[in-house]
Amino acid sequence: MITPVILAGGSGTRLWPLSRELYPKQLIDIYNENTMLQNTLLRLNKNSDIGSPIIVCNEEHRFMTAEQIRQIKIPPHAILLEPVGRNTAPAIALAALKATQCPENGNEEDDPVLLILPADHVIENIPQFHDAIRAGFEFARQGSLITFGIIPDMPETGYGYIKKGETIEEGTGAAKIDRFVEKPDLETAKSYLESGEYCWNSGMFMFSASTIIAELEIHAPEMMAACREVMADGVQDLDFLRLGLEGFKKIPSDSIDYAVMEKTSKGIVIPFSAGWNDLGSFDALWQTGQKDAENNVLKGDILTYDVKESYISSESRLVAAVGMEKFVIVETKDAVLVSPRDRVQDVKKIVEQLKQKSRDEAVSHSRVYRPWGSYETMDIESRFQVKRITVKPGAKLSLQKHFHRAEHWTVVSGAALITRGEEEVLLKEDESTYIPLGYVHRLENPGKIPLELIEVQTGSYLGEDDIVRFDDVYGRKEN
């Protein structure tokens, strides 16, 4: 049985403002009607040899990750929560340790084959992808470490490359790994393409749990020891395995390429071509998107005149463009990005500036997601704030109070069961209530449709950290 390990911990800064620190690209529907995480899981569904996944994600994204998995009805074996990012090698090490914990792993064998997949890739030809998986499975069972190489169709400078060595199997094209190569300049990339000896490094891997653990013990013993310690101290919390912050900080940060694959003698590359893209930039979104007669990819309410080969996306309003070629325009409710298509790799420089200025736009959208639903800030001044709150059917917020603000709630649709001090009140559409400063209160949706309400906050301080929780069904102390 194959156990997929989905690496879903990235922040996706190159796709700002669509992707934010608290709402990264793997959780967004930027390619089709499903999110990138959902697409990654759904493309595995038709292979009966593939079992339930292990998901590795950032602790901040835990509830959105769990909700998106629930929506597509693919129950995971485990969701491992990283309190801080430590790159791919520790994430894979922790997943391998979890996969070998019987009987929780649900496998008939104690040593499952792991299929390592980033959560934010596009693969268009699913049958070819599964052919590569089947080829990799046979080598993985024999103790090899497989990396899947993408047969290049253009001189791409945004990817790392793998040089193929001696061919092992003609039918699959499996070959020994000669070496890994960093992202090249354009002329070097052209020479790689012409030689036919190189593949793009996809970041997808396959090996048995015991093999990768043994290789990590050899090539990264300090990392492996720290991972074992963190796993031993892990605590199950609802659907999640929480890994301690202090122990996690001690784990050395490294990619699986550097930690193992560049050092091992067991590496094999299996090349395949399946319409793969890691959607690492807006130029990649233009390349994979459906184009109009002028070679533009347009999403949302867009008007153009004399615009060619551009990517334009609008989330909340009309965007009009005139006389442009090879440009990117991305509009969200709180930010607009404009860039030539060949400069979009520098979007991360804007994100760095936002972080230096401690601006919220680097971290979250105007709509913020919570396990119970979401809220969106509509207006804010020094002593008041207006929010639109959506509570999912059957969900409830924590029992809480605030020291510095009062709240006025008006129900727009659905029904609200409100705890206010010692009383409970059921509000219907067009009804409202007032929560005085310092009152213990809770908001709950007892109905079967989403609850929509408008909240007006007034007070001397309106920060999200002005909250004391007395009870929370999601086990949160914060957020």
BELDA-V286547 format. One record per run of one state. SS is the DSSP state (A for helix, B for strand, O for the rest). FROM is the first residue (numbers start at 1). LEN is the number of residues. If there is no record, write none. Layout:
ss:SS from:FROM len:LEN
ss:SS from:FROM len:LEN
//
This chain:
ss:O from:1 len:1
ss:B from:2 len:7
ss:O from:9 len:4
ss:A from:13 len:3
ss:O from:16 len:4
ss:B from:20 len:1
ss:O from:21 len:2
ss:B from:23 len:1
ss:O from:24 len:1
ss:A from:25 len:3
ss:O from:28 len:8
ss:A from:36 len:7
ss:O from:43 len:7
ss:B from:50 len:1
ss:O from:51 len:3
ss:B from:54 len:5
ss:A from:59 len:13
ss:O from:72 len:6
ss:B from:78 len:5
ss:O from:83 len:4
ss:A from:87 len:13
ss:O from:100 len:13
ss:B from:113 len:6
ss:O from:119 len:3
ss:B from:122 len:2
ss:O from:124 len:2
ss:A from:126 len:16
ss:O from:142 len:3
ss:B from:145 len:7
ss:O from:152 len:9
ss:B from:161 len:9
ss:O from:170 len:4
ss:B from:174 len:8
ss:O from:182 len:4
ss:A from:186 len:10
ss:O from:196 len:2
ss:B from:198 len:11
ss:A from:209 len:11
ss:O from:220 len:1
ss:A from:221 len:12
ss:O from:233 len:2
ss:B from:235 len:3
ss:O from:238 len:2
ss:B from:240 len:3
ss:O from:243 len:2
ss:A from:245 len:5
ss:O from:250 len:6
ss:A from:256 len:6
ss:O from:262 len:5
ss:B from:267 len:6
ss:O from:273 len:3
ss:B from:276 len:2
ss:O from:278 len:4
ss:A from:282 len:7
ss:O from:289 len:8
ss:B from:297 len:3
ss:O from:300 len:2
ss:B from:302 len:7
ss:O from:309 len:2
ss:B from:311 len:4
ss:O from:315 len:4
ss:B from:319 len:7
ss:O from:326 len:1
ss:B from:327 len:5
ss:O from:332 len:4
ss:B from:336 len:5
ss:A from:341 len:16
ss:O from:357 len:3
ss:A from:360 len:3
ss:O from:363 len:4
ss:B from:367 len:4
ss:O from:371 len:2
ss:B from:373 len:8
ss:O from:381 len:3
ss:B from:384 len:8
ss:O from:392 len:4
ss:B from:396 len:1
ss:O from:397 len:2
ss:B from:399 len:3
ss:O from:402 len:3
ss:B from:405 len:9
ss:O from:414 len:2
ss:B from:416 len:5
ss:O from:421 len:2
ss:B from:423 len:5
ss:O from:428 len:4
ss:B from:432 len:4
ss:O from:436 len:5
ss:B from:441 len:4
ss:O from:445 len:6
ss:B from:451 len:9
ss:O from:460 len:8
ss:B from:468 len:4
ss:O from:472 len:8
//
